[in-house]
Amino acid sequence: MRCSWIYTGEDGRSHFADLDIPLSPRGYGEQSEEVPSSGVIFRVTPVGGLYDFHSAPHRQFVVTLSGLAEIECGDGTKRRFGPGDIMLADDTTGQGHITREIEGPRRSLFIPLPTDLDPNQWRV
């Protein structure tokens, strides 16, 4: 399953990388191995919203349920996230990223992850 990873590089800026979380046949369909988490946060943000440069408060999956957001990294690259898109927000230090709400309201889930999780295991 594809996931965009936003992380802090050695230059102190955020960057994107692509992850592919492996799935295996299991009963009905396919699924990944369990990824530990500490809970789920539900969020609704208005269309037209802008959250200027900020770092993720902690490592977390962000799953867009509805709406559309554009994320801009510190290196200037931009990606858009719509329904079903998954991002691993991992730029907890440095300059951070900008979030723009393009269509909305945007509904999303934030799933906090442990600090010892190594996203490189899924790097494409």
MIMAR-329554 format. One record per atom (N, C-alpha, C): residue number from 1; residue in three letters; x, y, z. Coordinates in steps of 0.2 Angstrom, whole numbers. Layout:
BEGIN
+-----+--------+-------+-------+-------+
! num ! residu !    px !    py !    pz !
+-----+--------+-------+-------+-------+
! NUM !    ALA !     X !     Y !     Z !
...
+-----+--------+-------+-------+-------+
//
This chain:
BEGIN
+-----+--------+-------+-------+-------+
! num ! residu !    px !    py !    pz !
+-----+--------+-------+-------+-------+
!   1 !    MET !     4 !    -6 !     0 !
!   1 !    MET !     0 !     0 !     0 !
!   1 !    MET !     4 !     6 !     0 !
!   2 !    ARG !     3 !    11 !    -5 !
!   2 !    ARG !     7 !    17 !    -5 !
!   2 !    ARG !     6 !    22 !     0 !
!   3 !    CYS !    11 !    25 !     2 !
!   3 !    CYS !    11 !    30 !     7 !
!   3 !    CYS !    16 !    35 !     6 !
!   4 !    SER !    15 !    42 !     6 !
!   4 !    SER !    20 !    47 !     6 !
!   4 !    SER !    23 !    48 !    13 !
!   5 !    TRP !    29 !    49 !    13 !
!   5 !    TRP !    33 !    50 !    19 !
!   5 !    TRP !    36 !    57 !    19 !
!   6 !    ILE !    34 !    61 !    24 !
!   6 !    ILE !    37 !    68 !    24 !
!   6 !    ILE !    42 !    68 !    30 !
!   7 !    TYR !    48 !    69 !    29 !
!   7 !    TYR !    53 !    68 !    34 !
!   7 !    TYR !    58 !    74 !    34 !
!   8 !    THR !    62 !    75 !    39 !
!   8 !    THR !    67 !    81 !    40 !
!   8 !    THR !    73 !    78 !    37 !
!   9 !    GLY !    76 !    81 !    32 !
!   9 !    GLY !    83 !    79 !    30 !
!   9 !    GLY !    88 !    82 !    34 !
!  10 !    GLU !    94 !    81 !    32 !
!  10 !    GLU !   100 !    83 !    35 !
!  10 !    GLU !   101 !    91 !    35 !
!  11 !    ASP !    97 !    94 !    30 !
!  11 !    ASP !    98 !   101 !    29 !
!  11 !    ASP !    93 !   105 !    33 !
!  12 !    GLY !    89 !   101 !    37 !
!  12 !    GLY !    84 !   104 !    42 !
!  12 !    GLY !    77 !   106 !    38 !
!  13 !    ARG !    77 !   104 !    32 !
!  13 !    ARG !    70 !   105 !    28 !
!  13 !    ARG !    67 !    98 !    27 !
!  14 !    SER !    60 !    99 !    26 !
!  14 !    SER !    56 !    93 !    25 !
!  14 !    SER !    57 !    91 !    18 !
!  15 !    HIS !    56 !    84 !    17 !
!  15 !    HIS !    56 !    81 !    10 !
!  15 !    HIS !    51 !    76 !    10 !
!  16 !    PHE !    49 !    74 !     3 !
!  16 !    PHE !    45 !    68 !     2 !
!  16 !    PHE !    49 !    62 !     0 !
!  17 !    ALA !    47 !    56 !     2 !
!  17 !    ALA !    49 !    50 !    -1 !
!  17 !    ALA !    43 !    46 !    -1 !
!  18 !    ASP !    43 !    41 !    -5 !
!  18 !    ASP !    38 !    36 !    -6 !
!  18 !    ASP !    39 !    30 !    -2 !
!  19 !    LEU !    34 !    27 !     1 !
!  19 !    LEU !    34 !    21 !     5 !
!  19 !    LEU !    29 !    16 !     2 !
!  20 !    ASP !    31 !    10 !     2 !
!  20 !    ASP !    26 !     4 !     0 !
!  20 !    ASP !    25 !    -1 !     6 !
!  21 !    ILE !    20 !     0 !    10 !
!  21 !    ILE !    19 !    -5 !    15 !
!  21 !    ILE !    16 !   -11 !    13 !
!  22 !    PRO !    20 !   -17 !    14 !
!  22 !    PRO !    19 !   -23 !    11 !
!  22 !    PRO !    12 !   -26 !    14 !
!  23 !    LEU !     8 !   -29 !     9 !
!  23 !    LEU !     2 !   -33 !    11 !
!  23 !    LEU !     3 !   -40 !     9 !
!  24 !    SER !     0 !   -44 !    13 !
!  24 !    SER !     0 !   -51 !    12 !
!  24 !    SER !    -7 !   -54 !    12 !
!  25 !    PRO !    -9 !   -60 !     8 !
!  25 !    PRO !   -15 !   -63 !     8 !
!  25 !    PRO !   -17 !   -65 !    15 !
!  26 !    ARG !   -23 !   -63 !    18 !
!  26 !    ARG !   -25 !   -65 !    24 !
!  26 !    ARG !   -32 !   -66 !    24 !
!  27 !    GLY !   -35 !   -72 !    25 !
!  27 !    GLY !   -42 !   -73 !    25 !
!  27 !    GLY !   -46 !   -69 !    19 !
!  28 !    TYR !   -49 !   -64 !    21 !
!  28 !    TYR !   -52 !   -60 !    16 !
!  28 !    TYR !   -48 !   -54 !    14 !
!  29 !    GLY !   -45 !   -55 !     8 !
!  29 !    GLY !   -41 !   -49 !     5 !
!  29 !    GLY !   -34 !   -50 !     7 !
!  30 !    GLU !   -31 !   -44 !     8 !
!  30 !    GLU !   -24 !   -43 !    10 !
!  30 !    GLU !   -23 !   -38 !    15 !
!  31 !    GLN !   -18 !   -39 !    20 !
!  31 !    GLN !   -17 !   -34 !    25 !
!  31 !    GLN !   -10 !   -34 !    27 !
!  32 !    SER !    -8 !   -28 !    30 !
!  32 !    SER !    -1 !   -28 !    32 !
!  32 !    SER !     0 !   -31 !    39 !
!  33 !    GLU !     6 !   -31 !    41 !
!  33 !    GLU !     8 !   -33 !    48 !
!  33 !    GLU !     5 !   -27 !    53 !
!  34 !    GLU !     4 !   -29 !    59 !
!  34 !    GLU !     1 !   -23 !    63 !
!  34 !    GLU !     7 !   -18 !    64 !
!  35 !    VAL !     4 !   -12 !    64 !
!  35 !    VAL !     9 !    -6 !    66 !
!  35 !    VAL !     6 !    -3 !    72 !
!  36 !    PRO !    10 !    -3 !    77 !
!  36 !    PRO !     8 !    -1 !    84 !
!  36 !    PRO !     6 !     7 !    84 !
!  37 !    SER !     1 !     8 !    87 !
!  37 !    SER !    -1 !    15 !    88 !
!  37 !    SER !    -4 !    17 !    95 !
!  38 !    SER !    -5 !    23 !    97 !
!  38 !    SER !    -7 !    25 !   103 !
!  38 !    SER !   -14 !    27 !   103 !
!  39 !    GLY !   -17 !    28 !    97 !
!  39 !    GLY !   -24 !    30 !    97 !
!  39 !    GLY !   -26 !    33 !    90 !
!  40 !    VAL !   -31 !    37 !    90 !
!  40 !    VAL !   -33 !    40 !    84 !
!  40 !    VAL !   -36 !    47 !    85 !
!  41 !    ILE !   -34 !    51 !    81 !
!  41 !    ILE !   -37 !    58 !    82 !
!  41 !    ILE !   -41 !    60 !    76 !
!  42 !    PHE !   -47 !    62 !    77 !
!  42 !    PHE !   -51 !    64 !    71 !
!  42 !    PHE !   -51 !    72 !    70 !
!  43 !    ARG !   -51 !    74 !    64 !
!  43 !    ARG !   -50 !    81 !    63 !
!  43 !    ARG !   -54 !    83 !    57 !
!  44 !    VAL !   -57 !    89 !    57 !
!  44 !    VAL !   -60 !    93 !    52 !
!  44 !    VAL !   -57 !   100 !    51 !
!  45 !    THR !   -55 !   101 !    45 !
!  45 !    THR !   -52 !   108 !    43 !
!  45 !    THR !   -56 !   111 !    38 !
!  46 !    PRO !   -57 !   118 !    38 !
!  46 !    PRO !   -61 !   121 !    33 !
!  46 !    PRO !   -57 !   122 !    26 !
!  47 !    VAL !   -61 !   122 !    21 !
!  47 !    VAL !   -58 !   124 !    14 !
!  47 !    VAL !   -55 !   131 !    15 !
!  48 !    GLY !   -50 !   132 !    11 !
!  48 !    GLY !   -46 !   139 !    11 !
!  48 !    GLY !   -42 !   140 !    17 !
!  49 !    GLY !   -41 !   135 !    22 !
!  49 !    GLY !   -37 !   135 !    27 !
!  49 !    GLY !   -29 !   135 !    25 !
!  50 !    LEU !   -25 !   138 !    29 !
!  50 !    LEU !   -18 !   138 !    28 !
!  50 !    LEU !   -14 !   137 !    35 !
!  51 !    TYR !   -10 !   132 !    35 !
!  51 !    TYR !    -6 !   131 !    41 !
!  51 !    TYR !     1 !   132 !    39 !
!  52 !    ASP !     4 !   138 !    40 !
!  52 !    ASP !    10 !   140 !    38 !
!  52 !    ASP !    16 !   135 !    41 !
!  53 !    PHE !    22 !   136 !    39 !
!  53 !    PHE !    27 !   131 !    41 !
!  53 !    PHE !    26 !   129 !    48 !
!  54 !    HIS !    26 !   122 !    49 !
!  54 !    HIS !    25 !   119 !    56 !
!  54 !    HIS !    28 !   112 !    55 !
!  55 !    SER !    30 !   109 !    61 !
!  55 !    SER !    33 !   103 !    61 !
!  55 !    SER !    27 !    98 !    64 !
!  56 !    ALA !    27 !    92 !    62 !
!  56 !    ALA !    23 !    87 !    65 !
!  56 !    ALA !    24 !    87 !    72 !
!  57 !    PRO !    19 !    86 !    76 !
!  57 !    PRO !    20 !    86 !    84 !
!  57 !    PRO !    23 !    79 !    86 !
!  58 !    HIS !    22 !    74 !    82 !
!  58 !    HIS !    25 !    68 !    83 !
!  58 !    HIS !    24 !    64 !    77 !
!  59 !    ARG !    28 !    58 !    76 !
!  59 !    ARG !    27 !    54 !    70 !
!  59 !    ARG !    20 !    51 !    70 !
!  60 !    GLN !    16 !    52 !    64 !
!  60 !    GLN !     9 !    50 !    64 !
!  60 !    GLN !     7 !    49 !    56 !
!  61 !    PHE !     3 !    44 !    56 !
!  61 !    PHE !     0 !    43 !    49 !
!  61 !    PHE !    -6 !    48 !    49 !
!  62 !    VAL !    -7 !    51 !    43 !
!  62 !    VAL !   -12 !    56 !    42 !
!  62 !    VAL !   -16 !    53 !    36 !
!  63 !    VAL !   -22 !    51 !    37 !
!  63 !    VAL !   -26 !    48 !    32 !
!  63 !    VAL !   -32 !    53 !    30 !
!  64 !    THR !   -32 !    55 !    24 !
!  64 !    THR !   -37 !    59 !    21 !
!  64 !    THR !   -44 !    55 !    20 !
!  65 !    LEU !   -49 !    57 !    23 !
!  65 !    LEU !   -56 !    54 !    22 !
!  65 !    LEU !   -60 !    57 !    16 !
!  66 !    SER !   -60 !    64 !    17 !
!  66 !    SER !   -63 !    68 !    12 !
!  66 !    SER !   -60 !    75 !    11 !
!  67 !    GLY !   -61 !    78 !     6 !
!  67 !    GLY !   -58 !    85 !     5 !
!  67 !    GLY !   -51 !    84 !     1 !
!  68 !    LEU !   -48 !    89 !     0 !
!  68 !    LEU !   -41 !    89 !    -3 !
!  68 !    LEU !   -36 !    94 !     0 !
!  69 !    ALA !   -30 !    92 !     2 !
!  69 !    ALA !   -25 !    96 !     5 !
!  69 !    ALA !   -19 !    96 !     0 !
!  70 !    GLU !   -16 !   102 !     0 !
!  70 !    GLU !    -9 !   102 !    -3 !
!  70 !    GLU !    -4 !   103 !     3 !
!  71 !    ILE !     1 !    99 !     3 !
!  71 !    ILE !     7 !    99 !     7 !
!  71 !    ILE !    13 !   101 !     4 !
!  72 !    GLU !    16 !   107 !     6 !
!  72 !    GLU !    22 !   109 !     3 !
!  72 !    GLU !    28 !   108 !     8 !
!  73 !    CYS !    33 !   105 !     6 !
!  73 !    CYS !    39 !   103 !    10 !
!  73 !    CYS !    44 !   110 !    10 !
!  74 !    GLY !    48 !   109 !    15 !
!  74 !    GLY !    53 !   115 !    15 !
!  74 !    GLY !    58 !   115 !     9 !
!  75 !    ASP !    58 !   110 !     5 !
!  75 !    ASP !    62 !   110 !    -1 !
!  75 !    ASP !    58 !   113 !    -7 !
!  76 !    GLY !    52 !   114 !    -6 !
!  76 !    GLY !    48 !   117 !   -11 !
!  76 !    GLY !    43 !   112 !   -15 !
!  77 !    THR !    44 !   106 !   -14 !
!  77 !    THR !    40 !   101 !   -17 !
!  77 !    THR !    33 !   101 !   -14 !
!  78 !    LYS !    28 !   100 !   -18 !
!  78 !    LYS !    21 !   100 !   -16 !
!  78 !    LYS !    18 !    93 !   -18 !
!  79 !    ARG !    13 !    91 !   -14 !
!  79 !    ARG !     9 !    85 !   -16 !
!  79 !    ARG !     2 !    86 !   -13 !
!  80 !    ARG !    -3 !    84 !   -17 !
!  80 !    ARG !   -10 !    84 !   -15 !
!  80 !    ARG !   -12 !    78 !   -12 !
!  81 !    PHE !   -16 !    78 !    -7 !
!  81 !    PHE !   -19 !    72 !    -4 !
!  81 !    PHE !   -27 !    73 !    -3 !
!  82 !    GLY !   -30 !    67 !    -6 !
!  82 !    GLY !   -37 !    67 !    -7 !
!  82 !    GLY !   -39 !    61 !    -3 !
!  83 !    PRO !   -46 !    59 !    -4 !
!  83 !    PRO !   -49 !    53 !     0 !
!  83 !    PRO !   -45 !    47 !    -2 !
!  84 !    GLY !   -43 !    44 !     4 !
!  84 !    GLY !   -39 !    37 !     4 !
!  84 !    GLY !   -32 !    38 !     4 !
!  85 !    ASP !   -29 !    44 !     3 !
!  85 !    ASP !   -22 !    45 !     3 !
!  85 !    ASP !   -19 !    45 !    10 !
!  86 !    ILE !   -13 !    42 !    10 !
!  86 !    ILE !   -10 !    41 !    17 !
!  86 !    ILE !    -3 !    45 !    17 !
!  87 !    MET !    -2 !    49 !    22 !
!  87 !    MET !     5 !    52 !    23 !
!  87 !    MET !     7 !    50 !    30 !
!  88 !    LEU !    14 !    49 !    30 !
!  88 !    LEU !    17 !    48 !    36 !
!  88 !    LEU !    21 !    54 !    38 !
!  89 !    ALA !    18 !    58 !    42 !
!  89 !    ALA !    21 !    65 !    44 !
!  89 !    ALA !    26 !    63 !    50 !
!  90 !    ASP !    32 !    64 !    48 !
!  90 !    ASP !    38 !    62 !    52 !
!  90 !    ASP !    43 !    68 !    52 !
!  91 !    ASP !    41 !    74 !    50 !
!  91 !    ASP !    46 !    80 !    50 !
!  91 !    ASP !    45 !    83 !    57 !
!  92 !    THR !    47 !    80 !    62 !
!  92 !    THR !    46 !    83 !    69 !
!  92 !    THR !    51 !    88 !    71 !
!  93 !    THR !    56 !    89 !    67 !
!  93 !    THR !    61 !    94 !    69 !
!  93 !    THR !    62 !    98 !    62 !
!  94 !    GLY !    66 !   103 !    63 !
!  94 !    GLY !    67 !   107 !    57 !
!  94 !    GLY !    62 !   112 !    55 !
!  95 !    GLN !    62 !   114 !    49 !
!  95 !    GLN !    57 !   120 !    46 !
!  95 !    GLN !    50 !   117 !    46 !
!  96 !    GLY !    49 !   111 !    44 !
!  96 !    GLY !    42 !   108 !    44 !
!  96 !    GLY !    39 !   109 !    37 !
!  97 !    HIS !    33 !   109 !    37 !
!  97 !    HIS !    29 !   110 !    30 !
!  97 !    HIS !    23 !   114 !    31 !
!  98 !    ILE !    20 !   116 !    25 !
!  98 !    ILE !    14 !   120 !    25 !
!  98 !    ILE !     9 !   116 !    23 !
!  99 !    THR !     3 !   117 !    26 !
!  99 !    THR !    -3 !   113 !    24 !
!  99 !    THR !    -8 !   118 !    21 !
! 100 !    ARG !   -11 !   117 !    15 !
! 100 !    ARG !   -16 !   121 !    12 !
! 100 !    ARG !   -22 !   117 !    11 !
! 101 !    GLU !   -28 !   119 !    13 !
! 101 !    GLU !   -34 !   115 !    12 !
! 101 !    GLU !   -37 !   118 !     6 !
! 102 !    ILE !   -37 !   114 !     0 !
! 102 !    ILE !   -39 !   116 !    -6 !
! 102 !    ILE !   -47 !   114 !    -7 !
! 103 !    GLU !   -49 !   109 !    -5 !
! 103 !    GLU !   -57 !   107 !    -6 !
! 103 !    GLU !   -59 !   105 !     1 !
! 104 !    GLY !   -65 !   106 !     3 !
! 104 !    GLY !   -67 !   104 !    10 !
! 104 !    GLY !   -74 !   105 !    11 !
! 105 !    PRO !   -75 !   104 !    18 !
! 105 !    PRO !   -71 !   103 !    23 !
! 105 !    PRO !   -67 !    97 !    22 !
! 106 !    ARG !   -61 !    97 !    25 !
! 106 !    ARG !   -56 !    91 !    24 !
! 106 !    ARG !   -57 !    87 !    31 !
! 107 !    ARG !   -59 !    81 !    30 !
! 107 !    ARG !   -59 !    76 !    36 !
! 107 !    ARG !   -54 !    71 !    36 !
! 108 !    SER !   -50 !    70 !    41 !
! 108 !    SER !   -44 !    66 !    41 !
! 108 !    SER !   -43 !    63 !    48 !
! 109 !    LEU !   -40 !    57 !    48 !
! 109 !    LEU !   -38 !    54 !    54 !
! 109 !    LEU !   -30 !    54 !    55 !
! 110 !    PHE !   -28 !    55 !    61 !
! 110 !    PHE !   -21 !    56 !    63 !
! 110 !    PHE !   -20 !    50 !    68 !
! 111 !    ILE !   -15 !    46 !    66 !
! 111 !    ILE !   -14 !    40 !    70 !
! 111 !    ILE !    -7 !    40 !    73 !
! 112 !    PRO !    -6 !    42 !    79 !
! 112 !    PRO !     1 !    43 !    82 !
! 112 !    PRO !     5 !    36 !    82 !
! 113 !    LEU !    11 !    37 !    80 !
! 113 !    LEU !    15 !    31 !    80 !
! 113 !    LEU !    21 !    31 !    85 !
! 114 !    PRO !    24 !    25 !    86 !
! 114 !    PRO !    30 !    25 !    91 !
! 114 !    PRO !    36 !    28 !    88 !
! 115 !    THR !    40 !    31 !    92 !
! 115 !    THR !    46 !    34 !    89 !
! 115 !    THR !    52 !    29 !    86 !
! 116 !    ASP !    51 !    23 !    89 !
! 116 !    ASP !    56 !    18 !    86 !
! 116 !    ASP !    54 !    14 !    80 !
! 117 !    LEU !    48 !    16 !    77 !
! 117 !    LEU !    46 !    14 !    70 !
! 117 !    LEU !    51 !    16 !    65 !
! 118 !    ASP !    54 !    12 !    61 !
! 118 !    ASP !    58 !    13 !    56 !
! 118 !    ASP !    55 !    13 !    49 !
! 119 !    PRO !    53 !    19 !    46 !
! 119 !    PRO !    50 !    20 !    40 !
! 119 !    PRO !    54 !    17 !    34 !
! 120 !    ASN !    61 !    17 !    35 !
! 120 !    ASN !    65 !    15 !    29 !
! 120 !    ASN !    64 !     8 !    27 !
! 121 !    GLN !    60 !     4 !    32 !
! 121 !    GLN !    59 !    -3 !    30 !
! 121 !    GLN !    54 !    -3 !    24 !
! 122 !    TRP !    50 !     2 !    23 !
! 122 !    TRP !    45 !     2 !    18 !
! 122 !    TRP !    47 !     7 !    12 !
! 123 !    ARG !    53 !    10 !    12 !
! 123 !    ARG !    55 !    15 !     7 !
! 123 !    ARG !    56 !    11 !     0 !
! 124 !    VAL !    53 !    15 !    -5 !
! 124 !    VAL !    53 !    12 !   -12 !
! 124 !    VAL !    60 !    14 !   -15 !
+-----+--------+-------+-------+-------+
//
